[in-house]
Amino acid sequence: MCRNAHDFFVVSDTLITFMACNINDKLMTVTDRFLKYVTFDTESSETTGVTPSTPGQRVFAEALVKELEEIGLEDITLDDKSYLMATLPANTAKVVPTIGFIAHLDTSPDMSGKDVEPRIVNYKGGDIVLCAEENVVLSPLMFPELNDYKEQDIIVTNGKTLLGADDKGGVAAIIASMKYLKDHPEIEHGKIRIGFTPDEEIGAGADYFDVEKFGCEWAYTIDGGQIGELEYENFNAASAKIVIRGKSIHPGSAKGQMVNAALVAMELHGLLPALETPYYTDGYEGFYHLTGMQGETEQAELHYIIRDHDRAKFEDRKAVMQKVCAEIDRRYGAGTVELTLRDSYYNMKEKIEPCMFLIENAKRAMEQLGIEPKVVPIRGGTDGARLSFEGLPCPNLCTGGENFHGRFEYIPAEDMERITQLLAVMLWNLAE
């Protein structure tokens, strides 16, 4: 049940002063943790049909168990699906609600996460050569936000893999903050639960998450982008698999008889709105995204993801996909097209709006730390979206990373430290 914000918020300059004087010596370990974590190959897979979808996620989770034990957390559990949970007990007699922080273990299958070689660059401006032999260059001409990080240490890739800031930046920030709080019992806080999930990147992170076992009234995922991002709106999401069955006839005598499934697939795609793709959309605009295709004369497959923030428009988009498939069946005969539509998650806005103190809590802590809050809609999803519909309101906080899921991914070390501070300040405010 959501409580009233006034029950929780008391502004205190005491912690801010304390942290400004004392926290950096401890929090530098967040960078060390991150550099270690990204060396674990935890790329998830949509094809294996098991949880976790890849063995590397289990290896990473088991390594984290040892770290949590060394820190001194309690109630550490790692189940057979590789969902990892732990507790930092309350150190105050005050009545403070249990808060949860959640991040995911896996990295995106969009690009390899094997043999990641992170490098710290003190950025002075201009281009950063990631891989000279392949001429892979991180440039402010392509990514103008780079200019915001001059004179900062940023962690980059070698140009051959993604980095893994999504979401090992979140994992590192959570664990570093728990270590700091454990080392500084003078910072009062309520009971804290932390959780790490597998397979978030393939939309399965919440599949086996035990909300009751987690035992929180509400939580935050630490899975966002640049510093200051705070999100409680996300896409409604669905996947579409389209199988097209053709009819192979010798091309010399195929007139009026051959149905080339590969060509029909192209025809079908052409019936979708051409300007409603990720390339042409931003903000609250939805899209159809062709994620994969394969085809021959006899059979072809198309794979799409369908996204929209507005629930009614989302349903309309699915209806458009159904109409397009029906039109191809009309042209080439019933049974030509087989469409499988599956909803993935929904916009958590409707579950967070009754609990807006969650957003105010994070905003206030950001402002106390000199971070400008940026409340923006997620053009994607998080575990928190599904968990919000399972009774655990769960907005999303930033990690500091940029350009997720590819070779141009990077994260400023200073921002990871600030996220770590942010979690501690949020907890302090709740306990005041």
N, C-alpha and C positions, 0 to 999 in steps of 0.2 A: 504494500500500500504506500502511496506517495504521501510524504509529510509536507507540512507548510514550511516554506523557506525560512520564515522567521524563527523557527525552532532551532535552526542550525547556524546561521551566519552572525558572527561577531567579528568585526574587523580588528585585526591585531597587527601592530607594527613590530611587536616583539620578535616573532619568528623571522620576519623579513630581515631585521637587523642581525639576528643571530646567524641566519644562513649566509648573508652577505659576508660575514666575517669568518665563517667556519666551514662552509659546505664544500668549497671547491677542492680542498685537499682530498676529501673523500670521494667526490663525484668524478674525479678524473678517471676512476676505474670504469666508468660507463663506456668510455672509448675502448679501453682494453677488452672489456667484455664483448663489445660489438665486433671488434677485429677478430676475436676468437670465434664468435658464433657464426660469422659469415663463411668460415671455412668448412662448416658442416653442409654437406649436400642434402638439402631437404626439398628439392623440387618435387611437387606433387604431380599426380598423373590421373587423367580422366578415364584411363583404359583398364586399369588393373582390377577394379571391382572389389577392393578390400580397403579396410581402414586400420591404420593409415595407408594411404595409397602407395607409398614408397617406404622402404626400410630405413632410409636415412633419417626420417622424422623420428622414428623410435630411438635411434642412436642419439640424436640430439636431445630428446626428452630425458633419456637416462643420464646423460651428462649434466643436464640441468638439475635433476634430482640430487646429485652429489653436491652441486653448488648450494642448493637450498638447504641441505643438511648442514653444510659448513657454516652458512650464515646463521643457522639456529632457528629456522622456521619450523612450525609444527604442523601436524595433520597432513603430512605430505603423502599424496596418493597419485599413483600412475596406473591407470587401468589398462585392460588388454587392447583398447582402441587408441592408446597413447594420449588420453586426456590427462593432463597434469594439473593438480590443484595443491595449494598449500595455504597456511594461515600464519599471519603475524598477530599474536594475541593483543588485545587491548591493554594499554598501560595506564588507564584512567578509570576512576570509579564513576565518572559521569555517564549518563545515558546517551550513547552515541550509536547511530545505526551502523550496521556492518556494511562496508563498502567493498566492492570488487574491482579489480583491474584485470583485463583480459588481453592477450596478444596471441598471434598464431605462429606455429612452428614452421610451416611450409613456405616455400617461395613459388612464384608463378611458373607454370610450364611454358609460358610465352618465350622464355629464353633459358638457356642452360644455367643452373646454379652449381655446377660441379667445378672444382678447382678454382674457386673465386680467389683472386689475388688483390686484396684491397691495398690502396696506397693513400697516404696522407699527403695532401698538397697544401702548402701555405699559399693561398691564391692571391696573386698580385694584379689580376686582370688579364684580359686577352684569352687566347686559346690554351687549352690543356690537351696535350697529345696523350691519348690513352693507349694507342697501339700504333707505333710508327710503321711497322711492316704492313699493316692493313689500312693505314691512313685513317684511323678512327680518331676524331678530334671532338672534344667537348668545347663548344664555342658559344660565346654570348650572342653571336649573330643568329644562332639557331635557338638558344636558350637564354634570353635576355635577363632572366632572374639571377643568373650567375653574377651579374654586376652587384647584387645585393650582398655578396659574400666576400668582397675584397678585404684583404688582411685577415681573413679567417682560415683556419685549418678545415679543409673539406676532404672527405674520404671518397675516393673514386675507384672505378674498376680498372682492369687492364685492357678494356675494350673488347674482350672476348666472351664475357659472361655478364649477367646482371650482378648487382651488388648484394642485394638481400636486405636492404634497409626496410623493405616491406616483407616481413615485419620484425626482423631481428633488431631493428632500432627500438621497437616497442618492447620486445623481450628484455633487451639490455636496460632500458629506462626503468622498467618495473623492478627488475632484480636489484639494480643499483640503488633505487629508492628504498627498497626493503632493507638492504644492507645498511644504508645510512640511518634509517630509523632504528634499526636494531642496535647500532653503535651509539645512538643518542637518545636514551630513554627519557631525557628531559623534555623531548618533544612529545607532548601528549597526543594520543590518537585512540580511536576505537578499534574494534576488531577489523582486520583487513584480510580479505581473501584474494588470492591471485590464481589465475587459470591460464593455461596454454593449450591451444587446440590444434589438431592436425587438419590439413586439407581445406583450409578456408579459401584458398585461391581457386579451387574447383567447385566452390559453392556448397561444400559439405562440412564446414567447420562446426556447425551447430547440430549436426545429425545425431550425435550421441552425447551431447553436453547435458549433464544432469543438473538442472537448475536447482532442484530441491537439495541435492548434496552440496552444491556451491554455497547455499545458505545466505544469500544477500537480498536486501530489499531492492537494491539497484547497483549498477556497475558502470564502468566505462571501458570500452575497447581503446587501446592505444595503437592505432592503425591508420593514422591520417598522414597528410603531407606536410607542407612547410609550417614553420613555427607560427603559432597563433590560430591555426585552423581548429574549429570547433563545429561539429556536425551532428545534427539530429534529423536530417532529411536525407533520404537516399532513393535510388531508383526502385520502382517495382520491376521485377526481373523475371523473365521466362526464357527457356531455351526451345528451339525448334529444330527437329531433325526431319528432313524431307528425303524420302527415297523415291526415285523415279525409275519406273520399269519401262524399258524400251522394247523394240522389236527389231531384231537383226535380220536383214535380208541381203543377199548378195547385191552390192551396189549397182551391178550392171542391170539388174531387173527389179530395183527397189521402188520405182515410181509409184506413189500412192500407197505404199505398204510399209516401208521402213519408218520406224519411230526411233530416232537417235536420241537416247536418253541424255547424253552430254549436251546436245543442242537444246533439248527441251529444258534442261536445267538452266541454261543461259536465258532462254525465253522466259522462264518463270521468274528469275531474278530481275529481269527487265520490267516486270509488271509492278515491282515494288517502287515506292517513291524514291527517285534518284537522289534527292537532296536531303533525305532523312537517314544519313549515315553519320558515324562519329566524326568524319572529316568536316562535315558542314554544320555540326551542332555544338552547342555549349549551354551552360546555365541549366535551366529547367527543361531544355528541349530533349525529347526522346529520340530513339533511333532504332533502325534495324541494322545489325552488324553481321555480315557474312564472315564466319570464323574459319570455315574450311569447306573444301569441295573436292570431289573426285568423281571421275566418270568415264564410262565407255559407252559404246552403242547400246548394250543390253541394260545397263544399270548405272545410275548416277546418284550421288548423295550431296546434299547441301546442309550445312549446319549454321544456325543463326543464334544470336542472342538478341532479345527484344527488351527494350528499356524505356521507361517513362516515369517521371516523378508523380504525375497525376494518375490516380487509380482508374478513372473513367477513360482517359486517353490510352492507358496501358491495355485495358480490355479492348478498346477499339483497334489497337495495333494487332493484337492476337486475332481479332475478327478479320482484319485485312489479310493476314497471312492465310487464314482459312479460305477466304474468298479467292485469293490468288491461286491456291491449290485446286479449288473447285473449278476455276476457269480452265486450268490446264487439263483437268479430267474431262471437261466439256469438249475441249478441242481434240483430244486424242483418245478418249474413251475412258469409261469408269475403271478405276483400279490402276490408272497410270501413275498416280501420286499417292503416296502414303505419308501422312503428316503426323508427327508425334510432338505435341506441345506439353511442356512441363513448367509449371511455376517454380521459381527458385526462392524468391523472398519478396517481401513487400516493404513499402515505405514506412519506416518506424515513426515518422512524424506523429501519427495518430496516437501512438503509445507514449511518446515523450511529452507531448503538449500538456497533458495533465500533471506533469512532473517537471515543469520548467525550472524549478530551483536547481535541478541538475546542471542546467546550462548556466544559470546565474552563479553557481558555485565555481565552476571552471572559469568563467569570465572574470570574476572577482579575483581569483588567484592569479590569473594572467596579468591583470592590471597591477596587482601588488608587486609583481616581478618585472614590471616594465615591458610586458609583452602585449602587443596590440591584438585583441581578440578578432578573429575573422570567422564569423558565423556564415558558413557556406553550405550549399547542398552537395552531397556526395554524388559524383557521377560514377557510381559504382555501388558496392554494398559491403557490409561487414558482417561478422558473426553477430554483432549487436543488433542488427536488423531483425534477424530471426529470433534471437533471444528475447527481444522486446515483446514479440508476439507470444512468447512462452512464459510471460509473467515476470521478466527481468528487464525493466527499462534500462537501456544501455546505449547512450550516445557515444560519439567517437571523438577522441583527442588526437592531436598531431604527434608525429614522431620527429619532424624536422626534415624528412627526406624529400627528394625531388626526382622526377623522371623514372618512376617505378617501372619495373618489368622489362628493363632493357639495359643495354651496355652503357647508356649515358646516365644511369642512375648515380646519385651521389647524396651524401648527407653531411652537413656541417657538424663537427665535433662539439662546438659550443652549444648548438641547439639541442643536441642530445642531453647535455648537462642541464640545460634550462628546463627541458621536459621532466627530467628527474627531480629537479627542484619543485616544479609545478605540482607533481603528485604529492610531495611532502607538505606543501603549503595548503593544498586542498584538504588534506587530512587534518592538519592543524586547525584550520578554520572551523571544521565540523566539530572538533573537540573543545573549542573555546566556549 
